[in-house]
Amino acid sequence: MATDVELAITGMTCASCANRIERKLNRLDGVVATVNYATEKAKVTYPETVTAEDLLATVEAAGYGATLPRTGPDRPRHRGGDERDVELDSLRQRLVVSAVLTLPVVLLAMVPAFQFTYWQWASLTLAAPVVVWGAWPFHRAAWVNLRHGTST
């Protein structure tokens, strides 16, 4: 008897990522999987010889993250209970902090009246967190794609 499950996939940055995960899952004996990049979900039908942990391990081995659907009281209750809200809040925080740190850099570079001796070092100090921390999701996606020999 076959079992159906819908996995939540994380770490996909493009449609080729979804295709790669789908191919890896379909290589398992008796598994039929379709991965939707837009919804970040994989619908998988698998036989009793394959466990849900095997599916998760296969996705992890491909370089992405996967979780089984949550039910019951351990489900997150963050603004409507959606896990994507947590990720969205993290990205929003990165955007706001990066914008706040970028504004003085732009002002120092564009308005000569604000420039002082060694103002470039102040700009570098303010820009470094934006380039490293603020853009971390992009760096991570580039690294994953580099490991797979692709680009986004």
BELBELRA-V665965 format. One record per residue. SS is DSSP state (helix for helix, strand for strand, loop for the rest). D_CENTER is the distance of its C-alpha to the mean C-alpha in whole Angstrom. Layout:
SS;D_CENTER + SS;D_CENTER
This chain:
loop;34 + loop;30 + strand;27 + strand;25 + strand;21 + strand;18 + strand;15 + strand;12 + strand;9 + strand;5 + loop;4 + loop;6 + loop;7 + loop;11 + helix;13 + helix;15 + helix;12 + helix;13 + helix;16 + helix;16 + helix;14 + helix;17 + helix;20 + helix;19 + helix;20 + helix;23 + loop;24 + loop;25 + loop;28 + loop;29 + loop;25 + strand;24 + strand;21 + strand;19 + strand;15 + strand;15 + loop;12 + loop;13 + loop;13 + loop;10 + strand;13 + strand;15 + strand;19 + strand;21 + strand;25 + strand;26 + loop;29 + loop;31 + loop;31 + loop;27 + loop;25 + helix;22 + helix;21 + helix;22 + helix;19 + helix;16 + helix;18 + helix;18 + helix;14 + helix;13 + helix;16 + loop;14 + loop;11 + loop;9 + strand;9 + strand;11 + strand;13 + loop;17 + loop;18 + loop;19 + loop;23 + helix;25 + helix;25 + helix;22 + loop;20 + loop;18 + loop;21 + loop;18 + loop;20 + loop;20 + loop;19 + loop;15 + helix;12 + helix;10 + helix;13 + helix;12 + helix;8 + helix;10 + helix;13 + helix;11 + helix;10 + helix;14 + helix;15 + helix;14 + helix;15 + helix;19 + helix;19 + helix;18 + helix;21 + helix;23 + helix;23 + helix;24 + helix;27 + helix;29 + helix;28 + helix;29 + helix;32 + helix;33 + helix;33 + helix;34 + loop;37 + helix;40 + helix;41 + helix;38 + loop;38 + loop;40 + loop;41 + loop;38 + helix;35 + helix;33 + helix;32 + helix;31 + helix;29 + helix;27 + helix;27 + helix;25 + helix;23 + helix;22 + helix;19 + helix;18 + helix;17 + helix;16 + helix;14 + helix;14 + loop;12 + helix;10 + helix;7 + helix;9 + helix;11 + helix;8 + helix;7 + helix;11 + helix;12 + helix;10 + helix;12 + helix;15 + helix;15 + loop;16 + loop;18 + loop;16 + loop;15 + loop;13
